[in-house]
Amino acid sequence: PDGMKSRSFDFEGLDRYMEGAGRPGHFEGMATVVTRFFELIEPDFAVFGEKDFQQLSIIRHVVAKEEWPVEIVPADISREADGLAMSSRNMRLLPNEREDAAQIFAVLSSAVDKLNPGETTPKAFEKWCTDTLNAIPTIQVEYVSCCDASTLQQVDEFNTTRHTRVFAAVQCGKVRLIDNLPLF
């Protein structure tokens, strides 16, 4: 009770949306633990997966702001053969939920493949993904967001010169799953 407390960080808005919106204080705790590890271990580099892209962005920000001498290395999302992002949570899915969960990647990939930035808006893209995913019996979408990969703020229009990603969080049965893909 009187031990280590989470530090306060200024994430400059990187924590405001997506995972941060529904989990107040989560990123302060995560950043406190990671920076404590960096103090103790003094690594030359640390690998963070792109599946938790928001966490990766926040760690990059903290390392840059605090001038830590550690290189943050992004790791591609590891996927099951059917495209589902690997996670220890996948083991908690019932067989029919596991099959449905693979549709997260399938739907997002299909939307990305069909995307014509000049003919659709981010809102229309997000709505199509949300409606398609919500049509799957065991899935309930929490969010689908097209965001600038640097600021993590939702984009109002597509711009192929700006690194943009689509992020999704869904409840599949009793298991919450996240995924994301680059748009451009």
Residue pairs with C-beta under 8 A, 6 or more apart in sequence:
4 32
4 36
5 32
6 25
6 28
6 29
6 32
7 28
7 31
7 32
7 35
8 28
9 27
9 28
9 31
9 62
10 65
11 20
11 27
11 31
11 58
11 61
11 62
12 61
13 151
13 152
13 153
14 20
14 27
14 54
14 57
14 58
14 61
14 151
14 152
15 27
15 54
15 58
16 152
16 153
17 145
17 147
17 152
17 153
17 154
18 54
18 143
18 145
18 147
18 152
18 167
18 169
19 26
19 27
19 52
19 54
19 55
19 169
19 178
20 26
20 27
20 54
22 142
27 54
27 55
27 58
30 55
30 58
31 58
31 59
31 62
34 46
34 59
34 62
35 62
35 66
35 68
38 46
38 63
38 68
38 70
43 70
44 69
44 70
44 71
45 70
45 71
45 72
45 73
46 59
46 70
46 71
46 72
46 73
47 73
47 74
47 75
48 55
48 56
48 59
48 72
48 73
48 74
48 75
49 56
49 74
49 75
49 76
49 77
49 78
50 56
50 74
50 75
50 76
50 77
50 180
51 77
51 78
51 85
51 86
51 87
51 178
51 179
51 180
52 178
53 149
53 165
53 167
53 180
54 152
54 167
56 72
56 74
57 149
57 150
57 152
59 72
60 72
62 68
63 70
63 72
77 85
77 86
77 179
77 180
78 85
78 86
79 85
79 86
79 105
80 86
80 90
80 102
82 102
82 105
83 102
83 105
83 106
83 109
84 90
84 98
84 101
84 102
84 104
84 105
85 104
85 105
85 177
85 178
85 179
87 177
89 175
89 176
89 177
90 98
90 101
90 175
90 177
92 174
92 175
93 101
93 172
93 173
93 175
94 173
96 137
96 138
97 138
97 172
97 173
97 175
100 136
100 137
100 138
100 139
100 172
101 138
101 139
101 172
101 175
101 177
103 133
103 136
103 139
104 133
104 139
104 168
104 170
104 172
104 177
104 179
105 179
105 181
107 129
107 132
107 133
108 129
108 166
108 168
108 179
108 180
108 181
109 181
111 125
111 128
111 129
111 132
111 166
112 166
112 181
112 182
112 183
115 125
115 158
115 183
117 158
117 159
117 160
117 184
118 158
120 158
121 156
121 157
121 158
122 146
122 154
122 155
122 156
122 157
122 158
125 146
125 158
125 166
126 144
126 145
126 146
126 166
129 141
129 144
129 166
129 168
130 141
130 144
133 139
133 141
133 144
133 168
133 170
134 140
134 141
138 172
138 173
139 170
139 171
139 172
140 170
140 171
141 168
141 169
141 170
142 169
142 170
142 171
142 176
143 167
143 168
143 169
144 166
144 167
144 168
145 154
145 166
145 167
145 168
146 154
146 155
146 158
146 164
146 165
146 166
146 167
146 183
147 153
147 154
147 155
147 164
147 165
147 166
147 167
148 155
148 162
148 163
148 164
149 163
149 164
149 165
149 182
150 163
155 162
155 164
158 164
158 183
158 184
159 184
160 184
161 184
162 184
163 182
163 184
164 182
164 183
164 184
165 180
165 181
165 182
165 183
166 180
166 181
166 183
167 178
167 179
167 180
168 178
168 179
168 180
169 176
169 177
169 178
170 176
170 177
170 178
171 177
